């Protein structure tokens, strides 16, 4: 689980990018707290052939990326 709440872009995307590069996981869970990060991570994930789903709860967004 990557917790990127409280961080401004591009940090959430860079955290996801590092995880993809290092471990090439089939599934990644990410927590962010703004729609800008959701959009940027979604674009990066698509470029790496991941599908993305997210849900919002109490101002936080839980993202699931999977191949």
SEPA-825385 format. One record per residue (C-alpha): x, y, z. Coordinates in Angstrom, 3 decimals. Last residue first. Layout:
SEPA-825385
+----------+----------+----------+
|       xx |       yy |       zz |
+----------+----------+----------+
|        X |        Y |        Z |
...
+----------+----------+----------+
***
This chain:
SEPA-825385
+----------+----------+----------+
|       xx |       yy |       zz |
+----------+----------+----------+
|   -2.875 |   -5.861 |  -14.726 |
|   -4.013 |   -4.019 |  -11.648 |
|   -4.180 |   -0.564 |  -10.076 |
|   -6.456 |   -0.020 |   -7.083 |
|   -6.970 |    3.517 |   -5.862 |
|   -8.328 |    4.564 |   -2.498 |
|   -9.275 |    8.240 |   -2.583 |
|   -9.499 |   10.296 |    0.581 |
|  -12.027 |   13.056 |    1.264 |
|  -14.189 |   11.001 |    3.623 |
|  -14.268 |    7.986 |    1.317 |
|  -13.713 |    8.150 |   -2.436 |
|  -13.368 |    5.040 |   -4.559 |
|  -10.877 |    4.245 |   -7.264 |
|  -10.418 |    1.772 |  -10.107 |
|   -7.481 |    1.602 |  -12.461 |
|   -6.289 |   -0.734 |  -15.200 |
|   -2.549 |   -1.077 |  -15.622 |
|   -0.842 |   -1.113 |  -19.025 |
|    2.168 |    1.003 |  -17.974 |
|    0.909 |    4.077 |  -19.874 |
|   -2.503 |    3.447 |  -18.316 |
|   -0.944 |    3.577 |  -14.845 |
|    0.707 |    6.925 |  -15.607 |
|   -2.596 |    8.418 |  -16.759 |
|   -4.448 |    7.043 |  -13.710 |
|   -1.717 |    8.314 |  -11.386 |
|   -2.108 |   11.813 |  -12.829 |
|   -5.889 |   11.768 |  -12.604 |
|   -6.013 |   10.418 |   -9.047 |
|   -3.276 |   12.864 |   -7.993 |
|   -5.301 |   15.783 |   -9.342 |
|   -8.401 |   14.355 |   -7.666 |
|   -6.985 |   14.879 |   -4.187 |
|   -6.333 |   12.911 |   -1.009 |
|   -4.297 |    9.923 |   -2.130 |
|   -4.156 |    6.283 |   -1.039 |
|   -2.642 |    3.724 |   -3.423 |
|   -3.087 |   -0.046 |   -3.727 |
|   -0.970 |   -1.786 |   -6.371 |
|   -1.712 |   -5.070 |   -8.135 |
|    0.331 |   -7.155 |  -10.612 |
|    3.532 |   -5.789 |   -9.115 |
|    6.531 |   -4.817 |  -11.267 |
|    8.747 |   -4.702 |   -8.165 |
|   11.269 |   -1.862 |   -8.590 |
|    9.953 |   -0.061 |  -11.683 |
|    6.295 |   -0.322 |  -10.678 |
|    7.040 |    0.737 |   -7.084 |
|    9.176 |    3.658 |   -8.252 |
|    6.434 |    4.843 |  -10.651 |
|    3.837 |    4.668 |   -7.876 |
|    5.984 |    6.882 |   -5.643 |
|    6.727 |    9.213 |   -8.562 |
|    3.004 |    9.571 |   -9.264 |
|    2.280 |   10.474 |   -5.634 |
|    5.217 |   12.943 |   -5.619 |
|    4.262 |   14.850 |   -8.830 |
|    2.010 |   16.082 |   -7.445 |
|    1.498 |   17.310 |   -3.918 |
|    1.679 |   15.024 |   -0.896 |
|   -0.825 |   15.034 |    1.962 |
|   -1.986 |   11.510 |    1.265 |
|    0.558 |    9.449 |   -0.673 |
|    0.082 |    6.204 |    1.218 |
|    1.340 |    3.386 |   -1.013 |
|    0.000 |    0.000 |    0.000 |
+----------+----------+----------+
***
